Amino acid sequence: MTMTLDIKIQGREYRVACAPAEMDSLQAAAELLNARMGEIAKATKSTGERLAVMTALNLAHELNAAHQPPTDAPASAEKAIDTEAARRKIRAIEARLDEALASQDKLF
């Protein structure tokens, strides 16, 4: 089911369609966009389309930077730690320990 959400950006109201589960996230995104547009408008005196493009460019740049490894990170992918894989392995070890402990009649 699709619902509509009214958001306000730079004093203008927009009605957007979204899934109910995404409403809070979309509202937060609209608030972030509005705040960033306000910051950039104040710093650059830009308005309208130029302001929207400059804000989008800044946000895209930050998104790309967040997906890049830090400059001091190991050059080799083999040296980098895959945190999600490590978490999966830890959960698997915990599950095996839980099974082993559950099968024990008496520990001490």
MOPAC internal coordinates of N, CA, C and O (Angstrom, degrees):
PM7 1SCF
backbone

  N    0.0000 0     0.00 0     0.00 0    0    0    0
  C    1.4426 1     0.00 0     0.00 0    1    0    0
  C    1.5312 1   108.40 1     0.00 0    2    1    0
  O    1.2310 1   120.64 1   -42.85 1    3    2    1
  N    1.2976 1   116.37 1   137.15 1    3    2    1
  C    1.4520 1   122.24 1   177.91 1    5    3    2
  C    1.5219 1   109.10 1  -106.06 1    6    5    3
  O    1.2310 1   121.41 1   -41.75 1    7    6    5
  N    1.3300 1   114.92 1   138.25 1    7    6    5
  C    1.4531 1   120.85 1   177.77 1    9    7    6
  C    1.5183 1   108.22 1  -120.43 1   10    9    7
  O    1.2310 1   120.58 1    -8.30 1   11   10    9
  N    1.3121 1   116.50 1   171.70 1   11   10    9
  C    1.4602 1   119.97 1   176.44 1   13   11   10
  C    1.5193 1   108.94 1  -114.12 1   14   13   11
  O    1.2310 1   121.87 1   -31.47 1   15   14   13
  N    1.3224 1   114.02 1   148.53 1   15   14   13
  C    1.4558 1   121.78 1   179.80 1   17   15   14
  C    1.5200 1   107.30 1  -130.18 1   18   17   15
  O    1.2310 1   120.47 1   -49.34 1   19   18   17
  N    1.3116 1   116.71 1   130.66 1   19   18   17
  C    1.4596 1   121.35 1   175.60 1   21   19   18
  C    1.5188 1   108.38 1   -92.43 1   22   21   19
  O    1.2310 1   121.22 1   -56.78 1   23   22   21
  N    1.3253 1   115.27 1   123.22 1   23   22   21
  C    1.4569 1   120.25 1   178.50 1   25   23   22
  C    1.5231 1   108.83 1  -123.71 1   26   25   23
  O    1.2310 1   120.97 1   -22.57 1   27   26   25
  N    1.3298 1   115.75 1   157.43 1   27   26   25
  C    1.4561 1   120.52 1  -179.36 1   29   27   26
  C    1.5217 1   108.20 1  -125.08 1   30   29   27
  O    1.2310 1   121.03 1   -56.59 1   31   30   29
  N    1.3392 1   115.63 1   123.41 1   31   30   29
  C    1.4538 1   121.73 1   179.65 1   33   31   30
  C    1.5268 1   107.98 1  -130.83 1   34   33   31
  O    1.2310 1   121.49 1   -57.43 1   35   34   33
  N    1.3260 1   114.76 1   122.57 1   35   34   33
  C    1.4589 1   121.56 1   179.77 1   37   35   34
  C    1.5237 1   111.66 1    52.32 1   38   37   35
  O    1.2310 1   120.88 1  -136.55 1   39   38   37
  N    1.3309 1   115.91 1    43.45 1   39   38   37
  C    1.4549 1   121.35 1   175.44 1   41   39   38
  C    1.5191 1   115.20 1    79.63 1   42   41   39
  O    1.2310 1   120.09 1   176.82 1   43   42   41
  N    1.3255 1   117.43 1    -3.18 1   43   42   41
  C    1.4676 1   120.26 1   179.47 1   45   43   42
  C    1.5126 1   109.10 1  -108.55 1   46   45   43
  O    1.2310 1   121.25 1   -39.18 1   47   46   45
  N    1.3269 1   115.22 1   140.82 1   47   46   45
  C    1.4588 1   120.03 1   179.89 1   49   47   46
  C    1.5172 1   110.08 1   -96.23 1   50   49   47
  O    1.2310 1   121.85 1   -38.84 1   51   50   49
  N    1.3344 1   114.07 1   141.16 1   51   50   49
  C    1.4553 1   122.17 1   179.09 1   53   51   50
  C    1.5195 1   108.03 1  -131.94 1   54   53   51
  O    1.2310 1   120.73 1   -38.05 1   55   54   53
  N    1.3068 1   116.21 1   141.95 1   55   54   53
  C    1.4651 1   121.64 1   174.40 1   57   55   54
  C    1.5268 1   106.10 1  -109.34 1   58   57   55
  O    1.2310 1   121.16 1   -57.40 1   59   58   57
  N    1.3300 1   115.39 1   122.60 1   59   58   57
  C    1.4584 1   120.74 1  -178.11 1   61   59   58
  C    1.5278 1   109.56 1  -123.41 1   62   61   59
  O    1.2310 1   121.26 1   -31.42 1   63   62   61
  N    1.3220 1   115.20 1   148.58 1   63   62   61
  C    1.4606 1   121.32 1   177.66 1   65   63   62
  C    1.5182 1   108.79 1   -92.88 1   66   65   63
  O    1.2310 1   121.25 1   -38.15 1   67   66   65
  N    1.3268 1   115.21 1   141.85 1   67   66   65
  C    1.4580 1   119.61 1   176.92 1   69   67   66
  C    1.5174 1   109.66 1  -161.50 1   70   69   67
  O    1.2310 1   121.45 1   -16.30 1   71   70   69
  N    1.3227 1   114.83 1   163.70 1   71   70   69
  C    1.4572 1   120.53 1   176.21 1   73   71   70
  C    1.5299 1   108.45 1   -73.62 1   74   73   71
  O    1.2310 1   119.71 1   -32.04 1   75   74   73
  N    1.3187 1   118.16 1   147.96 1   75   74   73
  C    1.4699 1   120.56 1  -179.57 1   77   75   74
  C    1.5334 1   112.55 1   -54.74 1   78   77   75
  O    1.2310 1   120.04 1   142.81 1   79   78   77
  N    1.3164 1   117.53 1   -37.19 1   79   78   77
  C    1.4664 1   120.79 1  -178.46 1   81   79   78
  C    1.5253 1   112.48 1   -68.73 1   82   81   79
  O    1.2310 1   120.37 1   163.21 1   83   82   81
  N    1.3271 1   116.90 1   -16.79 1   83   82   81
  C    1.4642 1   120.93 1  -177.33 1   85   83   82
  C    1.5189 1   113.81 1  -101.40 1   86   85   83
  O    1.2310 1   119.96 1  -179.49 1   87   86   85
  N    1.3183 1   117.68 1     0.51 1   87   86   85
  C    1.4683 1   120.77 1  -173.87 1   89   87   86
  C    1.5296 1   112.20 1   -61.61 1   90   89   87
  O    1.2310 1   119.98 1   132.65 1   91   90   89
  N    1.3181 1   117.64 1   -47.35 1   91   90   89
  C    1.4684 1   119.97 1  -178.55 1   93   91   90
  C    1.5209 1   111.31 1   -63.71 1   94   93   91
  O    1.2310 1   121.11 1   138.26 1   95   94   93
  N    1.3172 1   115.48 1   -41.74 1   95   94   93
  C    1.4615 1   120.06 1   179.89 1   97   95   94
  C    1.5278 1   111.02 1   -65.27 1   98   97   95
  O    1.2310 1   120.55 1   137.69 1   99   98   97
  N    1.3188 1   116.56 1   -42.31 1   99   98   97
  C    1.4632 1   120.29 1   179.23 1  101   99   98
  C    1.5263 1   111.00 1   -66.21 1  102  101   99
  O    1.2310 1   120.42 1   140.97 1  103  102  101
  N    1.3270 1   116.81 1   -39.03 1  103  102  101
  C    1.4670 1   120.20 1   177.73 1  105  103  102
  C    1.5259 1   110.15 1   -63.06 1  106  105  103
  O    1.2310 1   120.61 1   137.43 1  107  106  105
  N    1.3335 1   116.43 1   -42.57 1  107  106  105
  C    1.4705 1   120.53 1   178.22 1  109  107  106
  C    1.5274 1   110.48 1   -63.90 1  110  109  107
  O    1.2310 1   120.11 1   140.65 1  111  110  109
  N    1.3234 1   117.40 1   -39.35 1  111  110  109
  C    1.4634 1   121.18 1   178.42 1  113  111  110
  C    1.5282 1   110.45 1   -64.23 1  114  113  111
  O    1.2310 1   120.35 1   138.93 1  115  114  113
  N    1.3153 1   116.93 1   -41.07 1  115  114  113
  C    1.4682 1   120.88 1   178.80 1  117  115  114
  C    1.5248 1   110.43 1   -64.10 1  118  117  115
  O    1.2310 1   120.38 1   139.69 1  119  118  117
  N    1.3250 1   116.89 1   -40.31 1  119  118  117
  C    1.4614 1   120.49 1   179.00 1  121  119  118
  C    1.5350 1   110.85 1   -66.13 1  122  121  119
  O    1.2310 1   120.61 1   139.39 1  123  122  121
  N    1.3340 1   116.44 1   -40.61 1  123  122  121
  C    1.4681 1   120.53 1   176.52 1  125  123  122
  C    1.5279 1   110.20 1   -62.67 1  126  125  123
  O    1.2310 1   120.51 1   133.31 1  127  126  125
  N    1.3239 1   116.63 1   -46.69 1  127  126  125
  C    1.4615 1   120.61 1  -179.98 1  129  127  126
  C    1.5229 1   111.01 1   -60.69 1  130  129  127
  O    1.2310 1   120.08 1   135.28 1  131  130  129
  N    1.3114 1   117.45 1   -44.72 1  131  130  129
  C    1.4567 1   121.52 1   179.86 1  133  131  130
  C    1.5263 1   110.90 1   -61.18 1  134  133  131
  O    1.2310 1   120.84 1   136.03 1  135  134  133
  N    1.3359 1   115.99 1   -43.97 1  135  134  133
  C    1.4696 1   119.46 1   179.48 1  137  135  134
  C    1.5217 1   111.16 1   -64.45 1  138  137  135
  O    1.2310 1   120.31 1   135.63 1  139  138  137
  N    1.3200 1   117.02 1   -44.37 1  139  138  137
  C    1.4653 1   120.38 1  -178.91 1  141  139  138
  C    1.5215 1   111.02 1   -66.22 1  142  141  139
  O    1.2310 1   120.13 1   140.60 1  143  142  141
  N    1.3248 1   117.36 1   -39.40 1  143  142  141
  C    1.4601 1   119.77 1   177.47 1  145  143  142
  C    1.5199 1   110.02 1   -63.37 1  146  145  143
  O    1.2310 1   120.37 1   141.48 1  147  146  145
  N    1.3177 1   116.89 1   -38.52 1  147  146  145
  C    1.4600 1   120.47 1   177.17 1  149  147  146
  C    1.5166 1   111.86 1   -62.50 1  150  149  147
  O    1.2310 1   120.48 1   136.38 1  151  150  149
  N    1.3463 1   116.69 1   -43.62 1  151  150  149
  C    1.4666 1   121.16 1   178.48 1  153  151  150
  C    1.5274 1   111.40 1   -62.33 1  154  153  151
  O    1.2310 1   120.89 1   133.56 1  155  154  153
  N    1.3198 1   115.90 1   -46.44 1  155  154  153
  C    1.4688 1   120.04 1  -176.99 1  157  155  154
  C    1.5252 1   110.22 1   -70.06 1  158  157  155
  O    1.2310 1   119.79 1   142.51 1  159  158  157
  N    1.3226 1   118.00 1   -37.49 1  159  158  157
  C    1.4667 1   120.70 1   177.69 1  161  159  158
  C    1.5165 1   110.28 1   -61.45 1  162  161  159
  O    1.2310 1   120.83 1   137.99 1  163  162  161
  N    1.3207 1   116.02 1   -42.01 1  163  162  161
  C    1.4599 1   120.42 1  -179.46 1  165  163  162
  C    1.5337 1   111.23 1   -66.83 1  166  165  163
  O    1.2310 1   120.81 1   138.92 1  167  166  165
  N    1.3306 1   116.06 1   -41.08 1  167  166  165
  C    1.4639 1   120.43 1  -177.01 1  169  167  166
  C    1.5244 1   113.23 1   -74.91 1  170  169  167
  O    1.2310 1   120.32 1   146.68 1  171  170  169
  N    1.3241 1   116.99 1   -33.32 1  171  170  169
  C    1.4716 1   119.86 1  -172.80 1  173  171  170
  C    1.5131 1   114.12 1  -112.65 1  174  173  171
  O    1.2310 1   120.32 1   169.87 1  175  174  173
  N    1.3146 1   116.99 1   -10.13 1  175  174  173
  C    1.4696 1   121.97 1  -176.04 1  177  175  174
  C    1.5292 1   111.52 1    63.34 1  178  177  175
  O    1.2310 1   120.30 1  -160.04 1  179  178  177
  N    1.3320 1   117.03 1    19.96 1  179  178  177
  C    1.4675 1   121.79 1   178.24 1  181  179  178
  C    1.5207 1   109.73 1   -78.18 1  182  181  179
  O    1.2310 1   120.86 1   -24.35 1  183  182  181
  N    1.3174 1   115.97 1   155.65 1  183  182  181
  C    1.4538 1   122.47 1   175.97 1  185  183  182
  C    1.5199 1   109.01 1  -143.37 1  186  185  183
  O    1.2310 1   121.02 1    -9.80 1  187  186  185
  N    1.3091 1   115.65 1   170.20 1  187  186  185
  C    1.4524 1   122.33 1   172.30 1  189  187  186
  C    1.5152 1   115.14 1    57.41 1  190  189  187
  O    1.2310 1   121.67 1    43.33 1  191  190  189
  N    1.3302 1   114.41 1  -136.67 1  191  190  189
  C    1.4574 1   121.09 1  -176.11 1  193  191  190
  C    1.5177 1   112.00 1   -61.78 1  194  193  191
  O    1.2310 1   119.96 1   139.06 1  195  194  193
  N    1.3361 1   117.68 1   -40.94 1  195  194  193
  C    1.4644 1   120.48 1   179.85 1  197  195  194
  C    1.5319 1   110.77 1   -61.12 1  198  197  195
  O    1.2310 1   120.31 1   138.10 1  199  198  197
  N    1.3210 1   117.01 1   -41.90 1  199  198  197
  C    1.4608 1   121.11 1   178.05 1  201  199  198
  C    1.5339 1   110.23 1   -62.61 1  202  201  199
  O    1.2310 1   120.13 1   135.92 1  203  202  201
  N    1.3179 1   117.36 1   -44.08 1  203  202  201
  C    1.4696 1   121.20 1  -179.73 1  205  203  202
  C    1.5276 1   110.46 1   -62.78 1  206  205  203
  O    1.2310 1   120.28 1   136.52 1  207  206  205
  N    1.3417 1   117.07 1   -43.48 1  207  206  205
  C    1.4603 1   120.66 1  -179.25 1  209  207  206
  C    1.5275 1   110.41 1   -67.24 1  210  209  207
  O    1.2310 1   119.77 1   136.69 1  211  210  209
  N    1.3177 1   118.05 1   -43.31 1  211  210  209
  C    1.4659 1   120.70 1  -179.82 1  213  211  210
  C    1.5318 1   110.82 1   -63.75 1  214  213  211
  O    1.2310 1   120.23 1   140.02 1  215  214  213
  N    1.3207 1   117.16 1   -39.98 1  215  214  213
  C    1.4622 1   120.85 1   178.42 1  217  215  214
  C    1.5186 1   110.42 1   -66.54 1  218  217  215
  O    1.2310 1   120.38 1   134.87 1  219  218  217
  N    1.3309 1   116.87 1   -45.13 1  219  218  217
  C    1.4657 1   120.53 1   178.63 1  221  219  218
  C    1.5247 1   110.38 1   -61.07 1  222  221  219
  O    1.2310 1   120.07 1   138.32 1  223  222  221
  N    1.3213 1   117.48 1   -41.68 1  223  222  221
  C    1.4580 1   121.20 1   179.31 1  225  223  222
  C    1.5267 1   111.02 1   -63.08 1  226  225  223
  O    1.2310 1   120.08 1   136.70 1  227  226  225
  N    1.3254 1   117.46 1   -43.30 1  227  226  225
  C    1.4621 1   121.15 1   178.09 1  229  227  226
  C    1.5245 1   111.46 1   -63.10 1  230  229  227
  O    1.2310 1   120.10 1   135.34 1  231  230  229
  N    1.3244 1   117.41 1   -44.66 1  231  230  229
  C    1.4560 1   120.45 1   179.85 1  233  231  230
  C    1.5266 1   111.49 1   -66.37 1  234  233  231
  O    1.2310 1   120.07 1   140.36 1  235  234  233
  N    1.3322 1   117.48 1   -39.64 1  235  234  233
  C    1.4677 1   120.61 1   177.51 1  237  235  234
  C    1.5206 1   111.10 1   -64.49 1  238  237  235
  O    1.2310 1   120.83 1   140.15 1  239  238  237
  N    1.3306 1   116.02 1   -39.85 1  239  238  237
  C    1.4718 1   120.07 1   177.58 1  241  239  238
  C    1.5343 1   110.38 1   -61.81 1  242  241  239
  O    1.2310 1   120.05 1   135.39 1  243  242  241
  N    1.3213 1   117.51 1   -44.61 1  243  242  241
  C    1.4641 1   121.21 1   178.95 1  245  243  242
  C    1.5236 1   111.20 1   -64.22 1  246  245  243
  O    1.2310 1   120.16 1   141.16 1  247  246  245
  N    1.3270 1   117.30 1   -38.84 1  247  246  245
  C    1.4555 1   121.17 1   178.26 1  249  247  246
  C    1.5235 1   110.73 1   -63.90 1  250  249  247
  O    1.2310 1   120.50 1   135.08 1  251  250  249
  N    1.3271 1   116.64 1   -44.92 1  251  250  249
  C    1.4666 1   120.52 1   177.38 1  253  251  250
  C    1.5211 1   111.05 1   -62.02 1  254  253  251
  O    1.2310 1   120.29 1   137.25 1  255  254  253
  N    1.3104 1   117.06 1   -42.75 1  255  254  253
  C    1.4699 1   120.80 1  -179.79 1  257  255  254
  C    1.5248 1   110.34 1   -63.95 1  258  257  255
  O    1.2310 1   120.03 1   144.23 1  259  258  257
  N    1.3184 1   117.55 1   -35.77 1  259  258  257
  C    1.4617 1   120.48 1   179.65 1  261  259  258
  C    1.5174 1   111.85 1   -68.05 1  262  261  259
  O    1.2310 1   120.15 1   153.08 1  263  262  261
  N    1.3296 1   117.31 1   -26.92 1  263  262  261
  C    1.4642 1   121.49 1   179.68 1  265  263  262
  C    1.5220 1   113.12 1   -88.32 1  266  265  263
  O    1.2310 1   120.00 1   172.00 1  267  266  265
  N    1.3244 1   117.61 1    -8.00 1  267  266  265
  C    1.4604 1   121.51 1   179.28 1  269  267  266
  C    1.5219 1   109.61 1   -92.32 1  270  269  267
  O    1.2310 1   120.16 1   -34.97 1  271  270  269
  N    1.3379 1   117.29 1   145.03 1  271  270  269
  C    1.4642 1   118.32 1   175.37 1  273  271  270
  C    1.5231 1   109.48 1   -67.62 1  274  273  271
  O    1.2310 1   120.22 1   -29.22 1  275  274  273
  N    1.3295 1   117.19 1   150.78 1  275  274  273
  C    1.4618 1   119.68 1   177.36 1  277  275  274
  C    1.5269 1   109.99 1   -58.27 1  278  277  275
  O    1.2310 1   120.89 1   -26.39 1  279  278  277
  N    1.3229 1   115.90 1   153.61 1  279  278  277
  C    1.4628 1   119.67 1  -176.90 1  281  279  278
  C    1.5159 1   112.29 1   -65.17 1  282  281  279
  O    1.2310 1   119.86 1   157.38 1  283  282  281
  N    1.3278 1   117.86 1   -22.62 1  283  282  281
  C    1.4558 1   120.02 1   178.17 1  285  283  282
  C    1.5289 1   112.13 1   -93.41 1  286  285  283
  O    1.2310 1   120.36 1  -171.00 1  287  286  285
  N    1.3441 1   116.91 1     9.00 1  287  286  285
  C    1.4589 1   120.94 1   179.15 1  289  287  286
  C    1.5241 1   109.63 1   -73.58 1  290  289  287
  O    1.2310 1   120.10 1   -22.60 1  291  290  289
  N    1.3275 1   117.41 1   157.40 1  291  290  289
  C    1.4642 1   120.26 1   177.81 1  293  291  290
  C    1.5181 1   110.94 1   -57.34 1  294  293  291
  O    1.2310 1   120.48 1   -39.57 1  295  294  293
  N    1.3156 1   116.68 1   140.43 1  295  294  293
  C    1.4624 1   121.03 1  -179.64 1  297  295  294
  C    1.5163 1   110.53 1   -69.02 1  298  297  295
  O    1.2310 1   120.24 1   147.46 1  299  298  297
  N    1.3045 1   117.14 1   -32.54 1  299  298  297
  C    1.4568 1   121.48 1  -176.69 1  301  299  298
  C    1.5134 1   110.68 1   -87.39 1  302  301  299
  O    1.2310 1   120.64 1   -43.30 1  303  302  301
  N    1.3331 1   116.38 1   136.70 1  303  302  301
  C    1.4566 1   120.49 1   177.00 1  305  303  302
  C    1.5246 1   110.10 1   -67.12 1  306  305  303
  O    1.2310 1   120.02 1   155.39 1  307  306  305
  N    1.3195 1   117.56 1   -24.61 1  307  306  305
  C    1.4567 1   121.35 1   179.39 1  309  307  306
  C    1.5222 1   110.84 1   -67.39 1  310  309  307
  O    1.2310 1   119.78 1   150.89 1  311  310  309
  N    1.3126 1   118.03 1   -29.11 1  311  310  309
  C    1.4563 1   121.99 1  -178.58 1  313  311  310
  C    1.5238 1   112.09 1   -84.27 1  314  313  311
  O    1.2310 1   120.09 1   161.15 1  315  314  313
  N    1.3281 1   117.43 1   -18.85 1  315  314  313
  C    1.4568 1   121.44 1  -179.17 1  317  315  314
  C    1.5285 1   109.42 1   -75.31 1  318  317  315
  O    1.2310 1   120.72 1   -31.92 1  319  318  317
  N    1.3204 1   116.22 1   148.08 1  319  318  317
  C    1.4548 1   121.50 1   179.49 1  321  319  318
  C    1.5145 1   109.21 1   -95.88 1  322  321  319
  O    1.2310 1   120.98 1   -52.55 1  323  322  321
  N    1.3171 1   115.73 1   127.45 1  323  322  321
  C    1.4610 1   121.58 1   175.24 1  325  323  322
  C    1.5260 1   106.60 1   -88.69 1  326  325  323
  O    1.2310 1   120.21 1   -83.56 1  327  326  325
  N    1.3319 1   117.20 1    96.44 1  327  326  325
  C    1.4625 1   121.12 1  -173.29 1  329  327  326
  C    1.5239 1   112.36 1   -63.18 1  330  329  327
  O    1.2310 1   120.05 1   142.97 1  331  330  329
  N    1.3211 1   117.50 1   -37.03 1  331  330  329
  C    1.4650 1   119.16 1   179.96 1  333  331  330
  C    1.5241 1   110.32 1   -66.32 1  334  333  331
  O    1.2310 1   119.94 1   138.94 1  335  334  333
  N    1.3215 1   117.71 1   -41.06 1  335  334  333
  C    1.4658 1   120.44 1   177.21 1  337  335  334
  C    1.5269 1   110.36 1   -63.69 1  338  337  335
  O    1.2310 1   120.41 1   139.86 1  339  338  337
  N    1.3144 1   116.81 1   -40.14 1  339  338  337
  C    1.4618 1   120.42 1   178.42 1  341  339  338
  C    1.5218 1   110.68 1   -63.10 1  342  341  339
  O    1.2310 1   120.35 1   138.91 1  343  342  341
  N    1.3234 1   116.94 1   -41.09 1  343  342  341
  C    1.4645 1   120.28 1   178.27 1  345  343  342
  C    1.5274 1   110.96 1   -63.25 1  346  345  343
  O    1.2310 1   120.24 1   138.76 1  347  346  345
  N    1.3375 1   117.15 1   -41.24 1  347  346  345
  C    1.4646 1   120.53 1   178.44 1  349  347  346
  C    1.5205 1   110.42 1   -61.72 1  350  349  347
  O    1.2310 1   120.09 1   137.15 1  351  350  349
  N    1.3258 1   117.43 1   -42.85 1  351  350  349
  C    1.4643 1   121.00 1   179.64 1  353  351  350
  C    1.5232 1   111.01 1   -64.18 1  354  353  351
  O    1.2310 1   120.28 1   138.53 1  355  354  353
  N    1.3173 1   117.07 1   -41.47 1  355  354  353
  C    1.4670 1   120.88 1   178.65 1  357  355  354
  C    1.5174 1   110.41 1   -63.23 1  358  357  355
  O    1.2310 1   120.22 1   136.97 1  359  358  357
  N    1.3428 1   117.18 1   -43.03 1  359  358  357
  C    1.4706 1   119.80 1   178.50 1  361  359  358
  C    1.5302 1   110.49 1   -63.38 1  362  361  359
  O    1.2310 1   120.00 1   141.70 1  363  362  361
  N    1.3215 1   117.60 1   -38.30 1  363  362  361
  C    1.4628 1   120.84 1   178.72 1  365  363  362
  C    1.5240 1   110.65 1   -65.18 1  366  365  363
  O    1.2310 1   119.98 1   137.70 1  367  366  365
  N    1.3121 1   117.64 1   -42.30 1  367  366  365
  C    1.4707 1   121.60 1   178.24 1  369  367  366
  C    1.5168 1   110.09 1   -64.15 1  370  369  367
  O    1.2310 1   120.43 1   137.02 1  371  370  369
  N    1.3390 1   116.79 1   -42.98 1  371  370  369
  C    1.4638 1   120.14 1   178.36 1  373  371  370
  C    1.5187 1   111.06 1   -61.02 1  374  373  371
  O    1.2310 1   120.21 1   138.66 1  375  374  373
  N    1.3314 1   117.20 1   -41.34 1  375  374  373
  C    1.4647 1   120.83 1   179.59 1  377  375  374
  C    1.5248 1   110.59 1   -63.68 1  378  377  375
  O    1.2310 1   120.17 1   137.56 1  379  378  377
  N    1.3406 1   117.28 1   -42.44 1  379  378  377
  C    1.4661 1   120.71 1   178.27 1  381  379  378
  C    1.5256 1   110.87 1   -63.99 1  382  381  379
  O    1.2310 1   120.18 1   139.70 1  383  382  381
  N    1.3306 1   117.26 1   -40.30 1  383  382  381
  C    1.4705 1   120.34 1   177.43 1  385  383  382
  C    1.5233 1   110.91 1   -64.12 1  386  385  383
  O    1.2310 1   120.46 1   136.96 1  387  386  385
  N    1.3307 1   116.73 1   -43.04 1  387  386  385
  C    1.4606 1   120.55 1   178.25 1  389  387  386
  C    1.5231 1   110.95 1   -59.72 1  390  389  387
  O    1.2310 1   120.32 1   137.24 1  391  390  389
  N    1.3370 1   117.00 1   -42.76 1  391  390  389
  C    1.4638 1   120.95 1   178.43 1  393  391  390
  C    1.5197 1   110.65 1   -63.04 1  394  393  391
  O    1.2310 1   120.52 1   134.66 1  395  394  393
  N    1.3273 1   116.61 1   -45.34 1  395  394  393
  C    1.4624 1   120.74 1  -178.99 1  397  395  394
  C    1.5213 1   110.69 1   -62.55 1  398  397  395
  O    1.2310 1   120.24 1   136.01 1  399  398  397
  N    1.3157 1   117.14 1   -43.99 1  399  398  397
  C    1.4725 1   120.55 1  -179.87 1  401  399  398
  C    1.5131 1   111.44 1   -67.11 1  402  401  399
  O    1.2310 1   120.28 1   142.78 1  403  402  401
  N    1.3117 1   117.08 1   -37.22 1  403  402  401
  C    1.4728 1   120.92 1  -179.23 1  405  403  402
  C    1.5267 1   110.86 1   -66.92 1  406  405  403
  O    1.2310 1   120.22 1   150.18 1  407  406  405
  N    1.3113 1   117.18 1   -29.82 1  407  406  405
  C    1.4711 1   120.47 1  -177.87 1  409  407  406
  C    1.5218 1   112.47 1   -83.66 1  410  409  407
  O    1.2310 1   119.26 1   173.03 1  411  410  409
  N    1.2854 1   119.02 1    -6.97 1  411  410  409
  C    1.4685 1   122.76 1   179.42 1  413  411  410
  C    1.5236 1   109.70 1   -81.04 1  414  413  411
  O    1.2310 1   120.82 1   -49.82 1  415  414  413
  N    1.3425 1   116.04 1   130.18 1  415  414  413
  C    1.4669 1   119.72 1   176.40 1  417  415  414
  C    1.5129 1   110.78 1   -74.37 1  418  417  415
  O    1.2310 1   121.96 1   135.20 1  419  418  417
  N    1.2938 1   113.86 1   -44.80 1  419  418  417
  C    1.4529 1   119.23 1  -175.82 1  421  419  418
  C    1.5284 1   108.09 1  -145.64 1  422  421  419
  O    1.2310 1   120.56 1   -55.35 1  423  422  421
  N    1.2936 1   116.53 1   124.65 1  423  422  421
  C    1.4665 1   119.91 1  -177.78 1  425  423  422
  C    1.5165 1   111.53 1   -83.83 1  426  425  423
  O    1.2310 1   119.23 1   141.33 1  427  426  425
  N    1.3113 1   119.08 1   -38.67 1  427  426  425
  C    1.4715 1   121.85 1  -177.16 1  429  427  426
  C    1.4987 1   111.08 1  -127.84 1  430  429  427
  O    1.2310 1   120.10 1   180.00 1  431  430  429

